[in-house]
Amino acid sequence: MQAITPQLVSLSRPALRRTLLRHYRRLSEASRRLRFMGGIKEEVLTQTANSASPNVMFGIKEDGAYRGILELHILEDGRAEIGLSVEDAYQGRGFGRALFQLGLSEAQARQVHSVDVHFSNANAAIQKLCLEMGGDMRVNGMDSMSRITL
């Protein structure tokens, strides 16, 4: 089995946003619901990508494109948020876990004290990762949030 090696995505802001949009568009409707906590129309998907400003982005490139992407957004007061998505055909291979662990390590290296992850209750994979990393769970209707203290 080939090692999974996430890499820092170091692109200009416009190129980063184009990369995100291409990735988001390759997600199935089900994966989009899990990533964005609900159905998302094409124009909103485009707006989301075109306004993205993660402090750091990591990706796993396979077959010429980023198939898994983690966005780390550093907030005030030593907090951060993580957004994570893996294209359907690449799920179940450890991409999400590798990206998530790297994202938490990067947050800690940047003096972040806690990381929040917002997700749909239907997203069992991210819920499992958050619990394994010591995160607490807060449920609000169909959505959840986990705070991981670093």
N, C-alpha and C positions, 0 to 999 in steps of 0.2 A: 504494500500500500504506500502510495506516494505521500510524503510529508506535506501538510497544509501550511503554507507560509503566507500569512497576511503581510501586506506591504503598505507603507505610507503612500497615500495618493497625493503627490505634490504637483498640483496643476494651478494654472492661473484661475481666478474666480470664474470667468466665463467657461473655461474648459471643464472645471470641476462641476459646474451646474449642468453642462451638456452631458457629462458622464453620468451624473445622477439621473437626469431625465431619461436617458437611454436605458439605464438599469431599471428604473421604476416602470417604464413601459413594458419591459420583459417580464415583470411580475404578473402572475395570473390574477384574476379578479379576487380569488380567495386569499392569495398572499398580500394583495393590496389592502384588503380588509384587515388582515392581521397587522400589517405595518402601520396603517394610518387609522386604525380603530373604526373602520366603517368603509362603506363604498365611496369611491372617489372618482369623479368624472375627469375626463381628459383635460379640460381647461384648468381644473383645480390641481391636477397632477403637475401640469406645466408650470402653474404659478408657484407651487410648492418647490419644485426644483429650481426655478429661476430666482427664488428669493432665499435659497439655502445659503447659510453662512456658517458651516461648522468650523470650529477652531482647528480641528484635526479630522481627517478622514482616512480610514484604512480600508483596503479592499483585497479581495482574493481574485486574482486574474486567472481565468482558464478559458481556453478556446478563443483567445483574442479579446476578451471583454471581462470587466469586473462582474463576477457572478454573485459575490457577497460584498456588502458595503456596511461599514459602521461609521456613523457620524457622531462625533463628540462635540458637544456644545458646552463650553465653560460659562457658568453663570456667576452671579455675585455671591459673596459670603462663603466661598469655598465649596460651592456646589457645582454639579454638572448634570447634563442629561445625555442619554445615549439613544440613538435611533439605529436600528439594525434590520437589514433585510437580506434574504438569500433567495435567489431565483429557484423556482420549483424543481427543476431538473437537477439542482445541485444540493438540495436539502437532504439531510440525513447523512452527510459526509463529514461532519465536524466543522464546516465553514463557520457557522454561527458561534459555536463554542470558542474557536480560535480567535475570531474577531472580538468577541465579548471579553475574553480574558486580556487580550492586548489593549482594548479600550479602557478597561479598569486599571491596568498597569500604567497606561499613559496618563490617566486622570490622577492617579496617585503621584506620579513623577511631577505633575504640574501643581502639586500641593492642594489638590481637591480633597475634601473631607468626606463628601457623600455624593453618590450618583443616583439619579432618579431615572427610572425606566417606566414609561407609560405604554400600556398595551391592552388589547382586547382580552377579555376573559377566555376567549376561544383559543388564544395563543399559548398552548400548553408548553411548547418548546422554550419560549422566553421565560415563562413562569418557572419552569424547572431550573433554568440557568440562574435566575435571580435567587431562588431559594438555596441552590447549591453554593452561591457566593455570599450567603448570609443575609440576603435582603429580606425586609419585612414586606408584607402584602397589605395593601389597602384597596378594598373593592368599593366601587361606586357604580351601581347598576351593571351595565355590560362591560365596563372598563375597569382596569386595575392599574395600580401604580406600586412599584417596589422601590424602596430606598435602600441602597447598599452603602454601609458605612465603611470607609477605607481606613 
